[in-house]
Amino acid sequence: MSRGLHQEERRQFERLLRQQGVDRLGDRLAVVEAFFSSEEHHTAQEWHRLLAQQGVELEPEFVADTLELMVRFGLAARRRFKDGPPRYEHRHLGEHHDHLICTCCGAIQEFHHPELERLKARVARDEGFHALGHRLQIYGLCPRCRARRSPTMPLAMANPGERLRVERLAGGSQAVRQLCDLGLTVGAELEVLSANGGPLVVALGGTRLALGRGAAQKVLVSPLPPKTG
């Protein structure tokens, strides 16, 4: 964001606050300054922590309320990625972007693709739909997280949505036999459905399997390309 645009949006917000007679104008503007100084997608709690690190001590409820005022006046957008808490980002007039979200480290990357925008507009037009807005969120693994992983890894390290091929089974003969009895043989292809701290649930053909973390640690897999259709 250019400094000129930053200052103009700050002036607009200050004018709106004065028109509405909002209290603690100086403190509100301190939140605005911190917000415009970062391009990150933070929760209200994270914005509060960043302000404290800059020496601005404000109540968490006050910071959250100010962020909601910014959403109400069109200077910020509230986004929810998957099941996480709401996050706040800049809302620039006349601009639109979508998001790439890493399911491993949580990094959020903005992107804009003109061809994709045209396609979405054409779909709405072909369906006779008057589109007022849309959100596209693509979940996967960022380049940094992908680079940290070896080509073959334990199934326990996989993320929901990944498609994998079984490369090897570790452990003693009894453990290997039990895994094979479930259909987890070398060369089998599977998709991770759930990996939220409990049993790891995978789809193997038309069957769903729930594996404990110990068993999933013994299944060594390599990634398959994502489905395109």
C-alpha positions in Angstrom: 0.0 0.0 0.0 1.5 3.4 -1.0 2.0 6.0 1.8 -0.3 8.4 -0.1 -3.2 5.9 -0.1 -2.5 5.0 3.5 -2.8 8.6 4.6 -5.9 9.2 2.5 -7.7 6.2 3.9 -6.7 7.2 7.4 -8.2 10.7 6.8 -11.4 9.1 5.5 -11.7 6.9 8.5 -11.0 9.8 10.9 -13.7 11.9 9.1 -16.2 9.0 9.4 -15.4 8.5 13.1 -15.9 12.3 13.8 -19.2 12.2 11.9 -20.4 9.3 14.0 -19.2 10.8 17.3 -17.1 7.8 18.2 -15.2 7.9 21.4 -11.4 7.7 22.0 -10.5 9.0 18.5 -6.8 9.0 19.2 -6.7 5.4 20.3 -8.9 4.4 17.3 -6.4 6.0 14.9 -3.5 4.2 16.7 -5.2 0.9 15.7 -5.6 2.2 12.2 -1.9 3.1 11.9 -0.9 -0.4 13.0 -3.4 -2.0 10.7 -2.2 -0.1 7.6 1.5 -0.7 8.4 1.1 -4.5 7.8 -0.2 -6.5 4.9 -0.7 -9.6 7.1 -4.1 -11.3 7.8 -4.3 -11.2 11.6 -7.0 -12.0 14.2 -8.2 -9.3 16.6 -6.1 -10.9 19.3 -3.0 -10.8 17.0 -3.6 -7.2 16.2 -3.8 -6.5 19.9 -0.5 -8.2 20.5 1.2 -6.3 17.7 0.0 -3.0 19.1 1.4 -4.0 22.6 4.7 -4.8 20.9 4.7 -1.3 19.5 4.1 0.2 22.9 0.4 0.9 22.4 -1.5 -0.6 25.4 -5.2 -0.9 24.6 -7.9 -3.3 25.8 -8.4 -6.3 23.6 -12.2 -5.5 23.4 -11.4 -2.0 22.2 -9.0 -3.2 19.5 -11.7 -5.7 18.3 -14.4 -3.0 18.3 -12.2 -0.7 16.3 -11.5 -3.4 13.7 -15.2 -4.0 13.4 -15.7 -0.3 12.8 -13.2 -0.5 10.0 -15.2 -3.3 8.5 -18.4 -1.4 8.8 -16.9 1.7 7.1 -15.4 -0.4 4.3 -11.7 0.0 5.2 -11.1 -3.6 6.3 -12.5 -7.0 5.4 -13.3 -9.8 7.8 -12.3 -13.2 6.5 -12.7 -16.7 8.0 -10.4 -19.4 6.6 -11.7 -22.9 7.3 -12.7 -23.2 10.9 -10.3 -20.6 12.3 -11.1 -17.3 14.0 -12.0 -14.3 11.9 -9.0 -12.4 10.4 -8.8 -8.8 9.2 -7.2 -7.5 6.0 -7.1 -4.3 4.0 -10.0 -3.6 1.7 -8.9 -1.4 -1.2 -11.7 0.2 -3.2 -12.0 -1.2 -6.7 -9.6 -4.1 -6.1 -10.3 -7.8 -5.6 -8.1 -10.7 -4.7 -8.3 -14.3 -3.7 -6.3 -16.4 -1.2 -3.9 -19.3 -1.1 -3.9 -20.8 2.4 -1.2 -23.3 3.6 -2.8 -26.0 5.8 0.6 -26.7 7.3 2.0 -23.4 8.6 -1.1 -21.2 8.1 0.5 -18.7 5.7 -2.0 -16.7 3.6 -1.0 -15.4 0.2 -3.1 -13.1 -1.9 -3.4 -13.4 -5.6 -5.2 -11.9 -8.5 -5.7 -13.6 -11.8 -7.6 -11.7 -14.6 -8.5 -14.8 -16.5 -10.0 -16.3 -13.4 -12.0 -13.1 -12.8 -13.3 -13.3 -16.3 -14.3 -16.9 -15.9 -16.2 -16.3 -12.7 -18.0 -13.4 -14.3 -18.9 -15.6 -17.3 -20.3 -18.4 -15.1 -22.6 -15.9 -13.3 -23.7 -14.4 -16.6 -24.4 -17.8 -18.2 -26.5 -18.7 -15.2 -28.4 -15.4 -15.3 -27.0 -14.6 -11.9 -26.3 -11.0 -10.8 -23.1 -11.5 -8.8 -22.4 -9.0 -6.0 -19.2 -10.6 -4.7 -17.3 -13.9 -4.3 -14.6 -15.5 -2.3 -12.1 -18.1 -3.5 -9.8 -19.8 -1.0 -7.4 -22.5 -2.2 -6.0 -24.7 0.5 -2.7 -26.6 0.2 1.0 -26.5 1.0 3.1 -23.4 0.4 6.5 -23.8 -1.3 8.4 -23.5 2.0 6.5 -26.3 3.7 6.8 -28.5 0.6 10.6 -27.9 0.6 10.8 -29.0 4.2 9.3 -32.4 3.5 11.2 -35.4 2.2 9.8 -37.2 -1.0 8.7 -40.1 1.2 7.2 -39.4 4.6 5.0 -41.0 7.2 1.3 -40.9 6.6 0.9 -39.2 10.0 2.5 -36.1 8.6 -0.1 -35.7 5.8 -2.7 -32.9 5.6 -6.4 -33.2 4.8 -7.0 -33.2 1.0 -3.6 -34.7 0.1 -3.6 -37.7 -2.3 -0.8 -40.2 -1.6 0.7 -43.4 -2.8 1.9 -46.0 -0.3 5.7 -46.6 -0.9 6.7 -48.8 2.0 5.4 -50.3 5.3 7.6 -50.1 8.4 7.5 -52.1 11.6 7.4 -55.8 12.4 5.8 -58.5 10.4 2.6 -58.5 12.4 2.2 -54.7 12.0 2.8 -54.9 8.3 0.3 -57.8 8.0 -2.4 -55.8 9.8 -1.9 -52.8 7.5 -2.0 -55.0 4.4 -5.3 -56.5 5.7 -6.7 -53.0 5.7 -5.7 -52.6 2.1 -2.7 -50.4 2.8 -0.4 -52.3 0.4 2.6 -50.8 -1.5 1.3 -48.9 -4.5 -2.2 -48.3 -3.0 -3.5 -44.7 -3.5 -5.4 -42.9 -0.8 -6.7 -39.5 0.1 -6.5 -37.9 3.6 -10.0 -36.9 4.8 -9.3 -35.8 8.3 -6.2 -35.2 10.5 -7.4 -33.2 13.4 -5.5 -34.7 16.3 -7.6 -37.9 16.7 -7.5 -40.9 14.4 -6.3 -40.1 10.8 -9.1 -40.9 8.4 -8.3 -41.8 4.8 -10.2 -42.8 1.7 -8.9 -46.0 0.1 -11.0 -46.6 -3.0 -14.5 -46.5 -1.8 -13.6 -47.3 1.8 -12.9 -45.0 4.7 -10.3 -46.1 7.2 -9.5 -44.6 10.6 -5.8 -45.1 11.7 -4.2 -44.4 15.0 -1.2 -42.1 14.9 1.1 -45.1 15.7 -0.2 -47.0 12.7 -0.1 -44.0 10.4 3.5 -43.5 11.4 4.4 -46.9 9.9 2.8 -46.1 6.5 5.4 -44.3 4.3 3.9 -42.4 1.4 4.7 -40.0 -1.4 2.4 -37.3 -2.8 0.3 -37.7 -5.9 -0.7 -34.7 -8.1 -4.0 -33.2 -7.1 -7.1 -34.1 -9.1 -7.9 -31.6 -11.9 -11.5 -32.7 -12.6 
